Amino acid sequence: MHGSLSAARSLARDDDAAAAVAALREIDASGYVLTGWLPHAHLMYGLAFEQLAEPDSAIAHLELVLHPGSITESDSWGFARMQLPFVMQRLAELEEARGNTEAAIEHYRLFLELWSDPDPELRDQVASAERALARLVGSKTSP
């Protein structure tokens, strides 16, 4: 089964989203679960579904990175914590594209809290999120 996990990662890196989803589903169907694997799987699913233009599925899986459910904190915390800013940014952008302003605002705010003092190479991403947040908040107050 490690081969399928490696294949899914490789396909995701190669931008073959449909094949990555198929490999992930093969792993899921086998019942094989690695400790700490589920947050990573949900991230790979989320990104693959985003590439396949399936935003609802992408959002559902990215939310599971944040709220893994049955996974213990010790299993998922390191991975989830490391990926949290990226996941928040993706969720904000996906929710904004769907027109879900409230959720987009919430995710942009959380992203900006996490990256309140970014490294220089990340400042453009933060500035873009700040502009998006201001635009969304402004659109809520406009008549």
MILUMZA-259200 format. One record per atom (N, C-alpha, C): atom name; residue number from 1; x negated, y negated, z negated; residue in three letters. Coordinates in steps of 0.05 Angstrom, whole numbers. Example, Ala and Ser with C-alpha at 12.3 -4.5 7.8 and 13.67 -1.06 7.14 Angstrom:
2
+-------+------+--------+--------+--------+------+
: marba : sevo :   east :  north :     up : bapa :
+-------+------+--------+--------+--------+------+
:     N :    1 :   -264 :    114 :   -156 :  ALA :
:    CA :    1 :   -246 :     90 :   -156 :  ALA :
:     C :    1 :   -264 :     66 :   -156 :  ALA :
:     N :    2 :   -257 :     45 :   -142 :  SER :
:    CA :    2 :   -273 :     21 :   -143 :  SER :
:     C :    2 :   -258 :     -1 :   -157 :  SER :
+-------+------+--------+--------+--------+------+
***
This chain:
143
+-------+------+--------+--------+--------+------+
: marba : sevo :   east :  north :     up : bapa :
+-------+------+--------+--------+--------+------+
:     N :    1 :    -16 :     24 :      0 :  MET :
:    CA :    1 :      0 :      0 :      0 :  MET :
:     C :    1 :    -17 :    -25 :      0 :  MET :
:     N :    2 :    -41 :    -23 :    -10 :  HIS :
:    CA :    2 :    -59 :    -47 :     -9 :  HIS :
:     C :    2 :    -63 :    -55 :     20 :  HIS :
:     N :    3 :    -63 :    -36 :     39 :  GLY :
:    CA :    3 :    -66 :    -43 :     67 :  GLY :
:     C :    3 :    -43 :    -61 :     76 :  GLY :
:     N :    4 :    -18 :    -55 :     67 :  SER :
:    CA :    4 :      5 :    -72 :     75 :  SER :
:     C :    4 :      3 :   -100 :     64 :  SER :
:     N :    5 :     -7 :   -101 :     39 :  LEU :
:    CA :    5 :    -11 :   -128 :     26 :  LEU :
:     C :    5 :    -32 :   -144 :     42 :  LEU :
:     N :    6 :    -54 :   -131 :     49 :  SER :
:    CA :    6 :    -74 :   -144 :     65 :  SER :
:     C :    6 :    -63 :   -152 :     92 :  SER :
:     N :    7 :    -47 :   -135 :    104 :  ALA :
:    CA :    7 :    -36 :   -141 :    130 :  ALA :
:     C :    7 :    -17 :   -165 :    128 :  ALA :
:     N :    8 :     -1 :   -166 :    107 :  ALA :
:    CA :    8 :     17 :   -189 :    104 :  ALA :
:     C :    8 :      1 :   -215 :    101 :  ALA :
:     N :    9 :    -20 :   -214 :     85 :  ARG :
:    CA :    9 :    -36 :   -238 :     82 :  ARG :
:     C :    9 :    -49 :   -247 :    108 :  ARG :
:     N :   10 :    -59 :   -227 :    122 :  SER :
:    CA :   10 :    -73 :   -233 :    148 :  SER :
:     C :   10 :    -53 :   -244 :    168 :  SER :
:     N :   11 :    -29 :   -232 :    170 :  LEU :
:    CA :   11 :     -9 :   -242 :    188 :  LEU :
:     C :   11 :      0 :   -270 :    181 :  LEU :
:     N :   12 :      3 :   -275 :    155 :  ALA :
:    CA :   12 :     11 :   -302 :    146 :  ALA :
:     C :   12 :    -11 :   -323 :    154 :  ALA :
:     N :   13 :    -36 :   -315 :    151 :  ARG :
:    CA :   13 :    -58 :   -334 :    159 :  ARG :
:     C :   13 :    -59 :   -338 :    189 :  ARG :
:     N :   14 :    -51 :   -317 :    204 :  ASP :
:    CA :   14 :    -51 :   -319 :    233 :  ASP :
:     C :   14 :    -26 :   -332 :    245 :  ASP :
:     N :   15 :     -9 :   -342 :    227 :  ASP :
:    CA :   15 :     16 :   -355 :    236 :  ASP :
:     C :   15 :     35 :   -336 :    250 :  ASP :
:     N :   16 :     34 :   -310 :    244 :  ASP :
:    CA :   16 :     54 :   -291 :    255 :  ASP :
:     C :   16 :     75 :   -286 :    233 :  ASP :
:     N :   17 :     93 :   -306 :    231 :  ALA :
:    CA :   17 :    112 :   -306 :    209 :  ALA :
:     C :   17 :    130 :   -281 :    209 :  ALA :
:     N :   18 :    140 :   -274 :    232 :  ALA :
:    CA :   18 :    159 :   -251 :    234 :  ALA :
:     C :   18 :    145 :   -226 :    225 :  ALA :
:     N :   19 :    120 :   -222 :    234 :  ALA :
:    CA :   19 :    105 :   -198 :    226 :  ALA :
:     C :   19 :     98 :   -199 :    196 :  ALA :
:     N :   20 :     92 :   -222 :    186 :  ALA :
:    CA :   20 :     86 :   -225 :    157 :  ALA :
:     C :   20 :    111 :   -217 :    140 :  ALA :
:     N :   21 :    134 :   -227 :    148 :  VAL :
:    CA :   21 :    159 :   -220 :    134 :  VAL :
:     C :   21 :    163 :   -190 :    136 :  VAL :
:     N :   22 :    159 :   -178 :    159 :  ALA :
:    CA :   22 :    163 :   -149 :    162 :  ALA :
:     C :   22 :    144 :   -133 :    143 :  ALA :
:     N :   23 :    119 :   -142 :    141 :  ALA :
:    CA :   23 :     99 :   -129 :    124 :  ALA :
:     C :   23 :    107 :   -132 :     94 :  ALA :
:     N :   24 :    117 :   -156 :     87 :  LEU :
:    CA :   24 :    126 :   -161 :     60 :  LEU :
:     C :   24 :    150 :   -144 :     53 :  LEU :
:     N :   25 :    168 :   -141 :     72 :  ARG :
:    CA :   25 :    192 :   -125 :     67 :  ARG :
:     C :   25 :    184 :    -95 :     64 :  ARG :
:     N :   26 :    164 :    -87 :     79 :  GLU :
:    CA :   26 :    154 :    -59 :     76 :  GLU :
:     C :   26 :    144 :    -54 :     48 :  GLU :
:     N :   27 :    129 :    -73 :     37 :  ILE :
:    CA :   27 :    119 :    -71 :     10 :  ILE :
:     C :   27 :    143 :    -70 :    -10 :  ILE :
:     N :   28 :    162 :    -88 :     -6 :  ASP :
:    CA :   28 :    185 :    -89 :    -23 :  ASP :
:     C :   28 :    201 :    -63 :    -23 :  ASP :
:     N :   29 :    204 :    -52 :      1 :  ALA :
:    CA :   29 :    220 :    -27 :      4 :  ALA :
:     C :   29 :    206 :     -3 :     -9 :  ALA :
:     N :   30 :    180 :     -4 :    -11 :  SER :
:    CA :   30 :    165 :     18 :    -22 :  SER :
:     C :   30 :    168 :     19 :    -53 :  SER :
:     N :   31 :    176 :     -4 :    -64 :  GLY :
:    CA :   31 :    178 :     -5 :    -93 :  GLY :
:     C :   31 :    152 :    -10 :   -107 :  GLY :
:     N :   32 :    131 :    -14 :    -91 :  TYR :
:    CA :   32 :    104 :    -18 :   -101 :  TYR :
:     C :   32 :    101 :    -47 :   -110 :  TYR :
:     N :   33 :     95 :    -51 :   -135 :  VAL :
:    CA :   33 :     92 :    -79 :   -146 :  VAL :
:     C :   33 :     65 :    -81 :   -161 :  VAL :
:     N :   34 :     49 :   -100 :   -153 :  LEU :
:    CA :   34 :     24 :   -105 :   -167 :  LEU :
:     C :   34 :     30 :   -126 :   -188 :  LEU :
:     N :   35 :     17 :   -124 :   -211 :  THR :
:    CA :   35 :     20 :   -144 :   -232 :  THR :
:     C :   35 :     11 :   -171 :   -220 :  THR :
:     N :   36 :     28 :   -190 :   -223 :  GLY :
:    CA :   36 :     22 :   -217 :   -214 :  GLY :
:     C :   36 :     26 :   -221 :   -184 :  GLY :
:     N :   37 :     35 :   -200 :   -170 :  TRP :
:    CA :   37 :     38 :   -201 :   -141 :  TRP :
:     C :   37 :     63 :   -217 :   -133 :  TRP :
:     N :   38 :     85 :   -216 :   -148 :  LEU :
:    CA :   38 :    110 :   -228 :   -139 :  LEU :
:     C :   38 :    108 :   -258 :   -134 :  LEU :
:     N :   39 :     96 :   -274 :   -151 :  PRO :
:    CA :   39 :     94 :   -302 :   -144 :  PRO :
:     C :   39 :     80 :   -307 :   -117 :  PRO :
:     N :   40 :     59 :   -291 :   -112 :  HIS :
:    CA :   40 :     44 :   -294 :    -87 :  HIS :
:     C :   40 :     62 :   -285 :    -63 :  HIS :
:     N :   41 :     77 :   -263 :    -67 :  ALA :
:    CA :   41 :     95 :   -253 :    -47 :  ALA :
:     C :   41 :    116 :   -273 :    -40 :  ALA :
:     N :   42 :    127 :   -285 :    -61 :  HIS :
:    CA :   42 :    148 :   -306 :    -56 :  HIS :
:     C :   42 :    137 :   -330 :    -41 :  HIS :
:     N :   43 :    112 :   -338 :    -47 :  LEU :
:    CA :   43 :    100 :   -360 :    -33 :  LEU :
:     C :   43 :     96 :   -352 :     -3 :  LEU :
:     N :   44 :     86 :   -328 :      2 :  MET :
:    CA :   44 :     83 :   -319 :     30 :  MET :
:     C :   44 :    109 :   -317 :     44 :  MET :
:     N :   45 :    130 :   -306 :     31 :  TYR :
:    CA :   45 :    156 :   -305 :     43 :  TYR :
:     C :   45 :    166 :   -333 :     49 :  TYR :
:     N :   46 :    164 :   -351 :     30 :  GLY :
:    CA :   46 :    173 :   -378 :     33 :  GLY :
:     C :   46 :    161 :   -392 :     57 :  GLY :
:     N :   47 :    134 :   -390 :     59 :  LEU :
:    CA :   47 :    120 :   -403 :     82 :  LEU :
:     C :   47 :    127 :   -390 :    108 :  LEU :
:     N :   48 :    130 :   -363 :    108 :  ALA :
:    CA :   48 :    138 :   -349 :    133 :  ALA :
:     C :   48 :    166 :   -357 :    142 :  ALA :
:     N :   49 :    185 :   -358 :    123 :  PHE :
:    CA :   49 :    212 :   -366 :    130 :  PHE :
:     C :   49 :    213 :   -395 :    139 :  PHE :
:     N :   50 :    196 :   -412 :    128 :  GLU :
:    CA :   50 :    194 :   -439 :    138 :  GLU :
:     C :   50 :    185 :   -440 :    167 :  GLU :
:     N :   51 :    165 :   -424 :    173 :  GLN :
:    CA :   51 :    156 :   -423 :    201 :  GLN :
:     C :   51 :    177 :   -412 :    220 :  GLN :
:     N :   52 :    194 :   -394 :    209 :  LEU :
:    CA :   52 :    216 :   -382 :    225 :  LEU :
:     C :   52 :    240 :   -400 :    227 :  LEU :
:     N :   53 :    238 :   -425 :    216 :  ALA :
:    CA :   53 :    260 :   -444 :    216 :  ALA :
:     C :   53 :    284 :   -433 :    201 :  ALA :
:     N :   54 :    279 :   -421 :    178 :  GLU :
:    CA :   54 :    300 :   -411 :    160 :  GLU :
:     C :   54 :    296 :   -424 :    133 :  GLU :
:     N :   55 :    304 :   -450 :    131 :  PRO :
:    CA :   55 :    298 :   -465 :    107 :  PRO :
:     C :   55 :    312 :   -455 :     82 :  PRO :
:     N :   56 :    336 :   -444 :     84 :  ASP :
:    CA :   56 :    349 :   -433 :     60 :  ASP :
:     C :   56 :    333 :   -411 :     48 :  ASP :
:     N :   57 :    324 :   -392 :     65 :  SER :
:    CA :   57 :    308 :   -370 :     55 :  SER :
:     C :   57 :    281 :   -380 :     44 :  SER :
:     N :   58 :    269 :   -400 :     58 :  ALA :
:    CA :   58 :    244 :   -411 :     49 :  ALA :
:     C :   58 :    247 :   -423 :     21 :  ALA :
:     N :   59 :    268 :   -439 :     17 :  ILE :
:    CA :   59 :    273 :   -452 :     -9 :  ILE :
:     C :   59 :    278 :   -431 :    -30 :  ILE :
:     N :   60 :    294 :   -411 :    -24 :  ALA :
:    CA :   60 :    300 :   -391 :    -44 :  ALA :
:     C :   60 :    274 :   -377 :    -54 :  ALA :
:     N :   61 :    256 :   -370 :    -36 :  HIS :
:    CA :   61 :    231 :   -357 :    -44 :  HIS :
:     C :   61 :    212 :   -376 :    -58 :  HIS :
:     N :   62 :    210 :   -401 :    -49 :  LEU :
:    CA :   62 :    193 :   -420 :    -62 :  LEU :
:     C :   62 :    203 :   -426 :    -91 :  LEU :
:     N :   63 :    229 :   -427 :    -94 :  GLU :
:    CA :   63 :    240 :   -431 :   -121 :  GLU :
:     C :   63 :    232 :   -407 :   -140 :  GLU :
:     N :   64 :    230 :   -383 :   -128 :  LEU :
:    CA :   64 :    222 :   -360 :   -144 :  LEU :
:     C :   64 :    192 :   -361 :   -153 :  LEU :
:     N :   65 :    176 :   -376 :   -138 :  VAL :
:    CA :   65 :    149 :   -381 :   -147 :  VAL :
:     C :   65 :    149 :   -396 :   -173 :  VAL :
:     N :   66 :    168 :   -415 :   -175 :  LEU :
:    CA :   66 :    170 :   -432 :   -199 :  LEU :
:     C :   66 :    184 :   -418 :   -222 :  LEU :
:     N :   67 :    203 :   -401 :   -215 :  HIS :
:    CA :   67 :    219 :   -388 :   -235 :  HIS :
:     C :   67 :    220 :   -358 :   -229 :  HIS :
:     N :   68 :    198 :   -344 :   -235 :  PRO :
:    CA :   68 :    196 :   -316 :   -225 :  PRO :
:     C :   68 :    215 :   -296 :   -238 :  PRO :
:     N :   69 :    230 :   -303 :   -257 :  GLY :
:    CA :   69 :    250 :   -284 :   -268 :  GLY :
:     C :   69 :    237 :   -263 :   -286 :  GLY :
:     N :   70 :    236 :   -239 :   -276 :  SER :
:    CA :   70 :    227 :   -216 :   -293 :  SER :
:     C :   70 :    197 :   -214 :   -297 :  SER :
:     N :   71 :    182 :   -231 :   -284 :  ILE :
:    CA :   71 :    153 :   -229 :   -287 :  ILE :
:     C :   71 :    145 :   -244 :   -313 :  ILE :
:     N :   72 :    127 :   -232 :   -328 :  THR :
:    CA :   72 :    119 :   -245 :   -352 :  THR :
:     C :   72 :    101 :   -269 :   -346 :  THR :
:     N :   73 :    100 :   -287 :   -364 :  GLU :
:    CA :   73 :     83 :   -311 :   -361 :  GLU :
:     C :   73 :     54 :   -303 :   -356 :  GLU :
:     N :   74 :     44 :   -283 :   -370 :  SER :
:    CA :   74 :     16 :   -276 :   -367 :  SER :
:     C :   74 :     11 :   -265 :   -339 :  SER :
:     N :   75 :     30 :   -252 :   -327 :  ASP :
:    CA :   75 :     26 :   -241 :   -300 :  ASP :
:     C :   75 :     25 :   -262 :   -279 :  ASP :
:     N :   76 :     41 :   -283 :   -282 :  SER :
:    CA :   76 :     44 :   -302 :   -260 :  SER :
:     C :   76 :     33 :   -330 :   -265 :  SER :
:     N :   77 :     27 :   -336 :   -290 :  TRP :
:    CA :   77 :     20 :   -364 :   -297 :  TRP :
:     C :   77 :     -3 :   -375 :   -281 :  TRP :
:     N :   78 :    -25 :   -360 :   -279 :  GLY :
:    CA :   78 :    -49 :   -370 :   -266 :  GLY :
:     C :   78 :    -43 :   -377 :   -237 :  GLY :
:     N :   79 :    -30 :   -359 :   -222 :  PHE :
:    CA :   79 :    -24 :   -364 :   -194 :  PHE :
:     C :   79 :     -4 :   -386 :   -192 :  PHE :
:     N :   80 :     18 :   -384 :   -206 :  ALA :
:    CA :   80 :     39 :   -404 :   -204 :  ALA :
:     C :   80 :     29 :   -432 :   -211 :  ALA :
:     N :   81 :     14 :   -433 :   -232 :  ARG :
:    CA :   81 :      3 :   -460 :   -240 :  ARG :
:     C :   81 :    -15 :   -472 :   -219 :  ARG :
:     N :   82 :    -31 :   -455 :   -207 :  MET :
:    CA :   82 :    -50 :   -465 :   -186 :  MET :
:     C :   82 :    -34 :   -474 :   -162 :  MET :
:     N :   83 :    -13 :   -461 :   -155 :  GLN :
:    CA :   83 :      3 :   -467 :   -131 :  GLN :
:     C :   83 :     25 :   -488 :   -135 :  GLN :
:     N :   84 :     30 :   -495 :   -160 :  LEU :
:    CA :   84 :     53 :   -512 :   -167 :  LEU :
:     C :   84 :     55 :   -538 :   -150 :  LEU :
:     N :   85 :     33 :   -554 :   -148 :  PRO :
:    CA :   85 :     36 :   -578 :   -132 :  PRO :
:     C :   85 :     44 :   -573 :   -103 :  PRO :
:     N :   86 :     30 :   -553 :    -91 :  PHE :
:    CA :   86 :     36 :   -546 :    -63 :  PHE :
:     C :   86 :     66 :   -537 :    -60 :  PHE :
:     N :   87 :     75 :   -521 :    -78 :  VAL :
:    CA :   87 :    103 :   -511 :    -77 :  VAL :
:     C :   87 :    122 :   -534 :    -81 :  VAL :
:     N :   88 :    116 :   -552 :   -100 :  MET :
:    CA :   88 :    134 :   -575 :   -104 :  MET :
:     C :   88 :    135 :   -592 :    -79 :  MET :
:     N :   89 :    113 :   -597 :    -66 :  GLN :
:    CA :   89 :    112 :   -613 :    -42 :  GLN :
:     C :   89 :    129 :   -600 :    -20 :  GLN :
:     N :   90 :    125 :   -574 :    -16 :  ARG :
:    CA :   90 :    140 :   -559 :      5 :  ARG :
:     C :   90 :    170 :   -560 :     -1 :  ARG :
:     N :   91 :    177 :   -556 :    -26 :  LEU :
:    CA :   91 :    206 :   -557 :    -33 :  LEU :
:     C :   91 :    218 :   -584 :    -28 :  LEU :
:     N :   92 :    203 :   -605 :    -36 :  ALA :
:    CA :   92 :    212 :   -632 :    -32 :  ALA :
:     C :   92 :    218 :   -637 :     -2 :  ALA :
:     N :   93 :    199 :   -630 :     15 :  GLU :
:    CA :   93 :    201 :   -635 :     43 :  GLU :
:     C :   93 :    224 :   -618 :     56 :  GLU :
:     N :   94 :    227 :   -593 :     47 :  LEU :
:    CA :   94 :    248 :   -576 :     57 :  LEU :
:     C :   94 :    276 :   -587 :     49 :  LEU :
:     N :   95 :    278 :   -595 :     23 :  GLU :
:    CA :   95 :    303 :   -605 :     13 :  GLU :
:     C :   95 :    310 :   -632 :     27 :  GLU :
:     N :   96 :    290 :   -648 :     32 :  GLU :
:    CA :   96 :    295 :   -673 :     46 :  GLU :
:     C :   96 :    305 :   -668 :     74 :  GLU :
:     N :   97 :    293 :   -649 :     88 :  ALA :
:    CA :   97 :    301 :   -642 :    115 :  ALA :
:     C :   97 :    330 :   -632 :    115 :  ALA :
:     N :   98 :    338 :   -618 :     94 :  ARG :
:    CA :   98 :    366 :   -608 :     92 :  ARG :
:     C :   98 :    385 :   -629 :     84 :  ARG :
:     N :   99 :    376 :   -653 :     76 :  GLY :
:    CA :   99 :    393 :   -674 :     67 :  GLY :
:     C :   99 :    401 :   -672 :     38 :  GLY :
:     N :  100 :    387 :   -655 :     23 :  ASN :
:    CA :  100 :    393 :   -651 :     -5 :  ASN :
:     C :  100 :    375 :   -671 :    -21 :  ASN :
:     N :  101 :    385 :   -696 :    -21 :  THR :
:    CA :  101 :    369 :   -718 :    -32 :  THR :
:     C :  101 :    362 :   -715 :    -61 :  THR :
:     N :  102 :    381 :   -706 :    -78 :  GLU :
:    CA :  102 :    376 :   -703 :   -106 :  GLU :
:     C :  102 :    353 :   -683 :   -111 :  GLU :
:     N :  103 :    354 :   -660 :    -98 :  ALA :
:    CA :  103 :    333 :   -640 :   -102 :  ALA :
:     C :  103 :    307 :   -650 :    -91 :  ALA :
:     N :  104 :    307 :   -663 :    -68 :  ALA :
:    CA :  104 :    282 :   -674 :    -57 :  ALA :
:     C :  104 :    270 :   -694 :    -76 :  ALA :
:     N :  105 :    286 :   -712 :    -87 :  ILE :
:    CA :  105 :    275 :   -732 :   -106 :  ILE :
:     C :  105 :    263 :   -718 :   -130 :  ILE :
:     N :  106 :    276 :   -698 :   -141 :  GLU :
:    CA :  106 :    266 :   -683 :   -164 :  GLU :
:     C :  106 :    239 :   -670 :   -158 :  GLU :
:     N :  107 :    237 :   -657 :   -135 :  HIS :
:    CA :  107 :    212 :   -643 :   -128 :  HIS :
:     C :  107 :    190 :   -663 :   -122 :  HIS :
:     N :  108 :    196 :   -685 :   -108 :  TYR :
:    CA :  108 :    176 :   -706 :   -104 :  TYR :
:     C :  108 :    166 :   -717 :   -130 :  TYR :
:     N :  109 :    184 :   -722 :   -149 :  ARG :
:    CA :  109 :    175 :   -733 :   -175 :  ARG :
:     C :  109 :    157 :   -714 :   -189 :  ARG :
:     N :  110 :    164 :   -688 :   -189 :  LEU :
:    CA :  110 :    148 :   -668 :   -203 :  LEU :
:     C :  110 :    121 :   -666 :   -189 :  LEU :
:     N :  111 :    121 :   -666 :   -163 :  PHE :
:    CA :  111 :     95 :   -665 :   -148 :  PHE :
:     C :  111 :     78 :   -689 :   -156 :  PHE :
:     N :  112 :     89 :   -712 :   -157 :  LEU :
:    CA :  112 :     73 :   -736 :   -163 :  LEU :
:     C :  112 :     64 :   -736 :   -192 :  LEU :
:     N :  113 :     79 :   -724 :   -210 :  GLU :
:    CA :  113 :     70 :   -721 :   -238 :  GLU :
:     C :  113 :     46 :   -703 :   -239 :  GLU :
:     N :  114 :     47 :   -681 :   -224 :  LEU :
:    CA :  114 :     25 :   -662 :   -224 :  LEU :
:     C :  114 :     -1 :   -673 :   -211 :  LEU :
:     N :  115 :      3 :   -690 :   -191 :  TRP :
:    CA :  115 :    -20 :   -702 :   -178 :  TRP :
:     C :  115 :    -21 :   -732 :   -183 :  TRP :
:     N :  116 :    -19 :   -740 :   -208 :  SER :
:    CA :  116 :    -19 :   -768 :   -215 :  SER :
:     C :  116 :    -47 :   -781 :   -212 :  SER :
:     N :  117 :    -67 :   -764 :   -212 :  ASP :
:    CA :  117 :    -95 :   -774 :   -209 :  ASP :
:     C :  117 :   -109 :   -755 :   -189 :  ASP :
:     N :  118 :   -102 :   -756 :   -164 :  PRO :
:    CA :  118 :   -112 :   -737 :   -144 :  PRO :
:     C :  118 :   -141 :   -742 :   -136 :  PRO :
:     N :  119 :   -154 :   -720 :   -127 :  ASP :
:    CA :  119 :   -180 :   -723 :   -115 :  ASP :
:     C :  119 :   -178 :   -740 :    -90 :  ASP :
:     N :  120 :   -199 :   -753 :    -82 :  PRO :
:    CA :  120 :   -198 :   -771 :    -59 :  PRO :
:     C :  120 :   -186 :   -758 :    -34 :  PRO :
:     N :  121 :   -193 :   -733 :    -29 :  GLU :
:    CA :  121 :   -183 :   -720 :     -4 :  GLU :
:     C :  121 :   -153 :   -714 :     -5 :  GLU :
:     N :  122 :   -141 :   -717 :    -28 :  LEU :
:    CA :  122 :   -112 :   -711 :    -31 :  LEU :
:     C :  122 :    -95 :   -736 :    -33 :  LEU :
:     N :  123 :   -108 :   -759 :    -33 :  ARG :
:    CA :  123 :    -93 :   -784 :    -37 :  ARG :
:     C :  123 :    -73 :   -790 :    -15 :  ARG :
:     N :  124 :    -79 :   -782 :     10 :  ASP :
:    CA :  124 :    -60 :   -787 :     32 :  ASP :
:     C :  124 :    -34 :   -771 :     27 :  ASP :
:     N :  125 :    -37 :   -746 :     17 :  GLN :
:    CA :  125 :    -13 :   -730 :     12 :  GLN :
:     C :  125 :      4 :   -743 :    -10 :  GLN :
:     N :  126 :     -9 :   -754 :    -31 :  VAL :
:    CA :  126 :      5 :   -767 :    -53 :  VAL :
:     C :  126 :     18 :   -792 :    -43 :  VAL :
:     N :  127 :      4 :   -808 :    -26 :  ALA :
:    CA :  127 :     16 :   -832 :    -16 :  ALA :
:     C :  127 :     40 :   -826 :      2 :  ALA :
:     N :  128 :     39 :   -805 :     17 :  SER :
:    CA :  128 :     61 :   -797 :     34 :  SER :
:     C :  128 :     85 :   -789 :     17 :  SER :
:     N :  129 :     80 :   -775 :     -5 :  ALA :
:    CA :  129 :    102 :   -767 :    -23 :  ALA :
:     C :  129 :    113 :   -791 :    -37 :  ALA :
:     N :  130 :     97 :   -811 :    -44 :  GLU :
:    CA :  130 :    107 :   -835 :    -57 :  GLU :
:     C :  130 :    125 :   -850 :    -38 :  GLU :
:     N :  131 :    117 :   -852 :    -13 :  ARG :
:    CA :  131 :    134 :   -866 :      7 :  ARG :
:     C :  131 :    161 :   -851 :     11 :  ARG :
:     N :  132 :    159 :   -825 :     12 :  ALA :
:    CA :  132 :    184 :   -809 :     16 :  ALA :
:     C :  132 :    202 :   -813 :     -8 :  ALA :
:     N :  133 :    191 :   -812 :    -32 :  LEU :
:    CA :  133 :    207 :   -816 :    -56 :  LEU :
:     C :  133 :    220 :   -843 :    -56 :  LEU :
:     N :  134 :    205 :   -864 :    -50 :  ALA :
:    CA :  134 :    216 :   -891 :    -49 :  ALA :
:     C :  134 :    238 :   -894 :    -29 :  ALA :
:     N :  135 :    234 :   -881 :     -6 :  ARG :
:    CA :  135 :    255 :   -882 :     15 :  ARG :
:     C :  135 :    280 :   -868 :      6 :  ARG :
:     N :  136 :    277 :   -845 :     -7 :  LEU :
:    CA :  136 :    300 :   -829 :    -16 :  LEU :
:     C :  136 :    315 :   -844 :    -39 :  LEU :
:     N :  137 :    300 :   -855 :    -58 :  VAL :
:    CA :  137 :    313 :   -869 :    -80 :  VAL :
:     C :  137 :    327 :   -894 :    -69 :  VAL :
:     N :  138 :    314 :   -907 :    -50 :  GLY :
:    CA :  138 :    326 :   -931 :    -38 :  GLY :
:     C :  138 :    351 :   -924 :    -22 :  GLY :
:     N :  139 :    352 :   -901 :     -9 :  SER :
:    CA :  139 :    375 :   -894 :      6 :  SER :
:     C :  139 :    399 :   -887 :    -12 :  SER :
:     N :  140 :    393 :   -879 :    -36 :  LYS :
:    CA :  140 :    415 :   -873 :    -56 :  LYS :
:     C :  140 :    428 :   -898 :    -66 :  LYS :
:     N :  141 :    412 :   -920 :    -67 :  THR :
:    CA :  141 :    423 :   -944 :    -78 :  THR :
:     C :  141 :    435 :   -962 :    -57 :  THR :
:     N :  142 :    430 :   -956 :    -31 :  SER :
:    CA :  142 :    441 :   -972 :    -10 :  SER :
:     C :  142 :    471 :   -965 :     -6 :  SER :
:     N :  143 :    487 :   -986 :      0 :  PRO :
:    CA :  143 :    516 :   -981 :      4 :  PRO :
:     C :  143 :    522 :   -965 :     29 :  PRO :
+-------+------+--------+--------+--------+------+
***
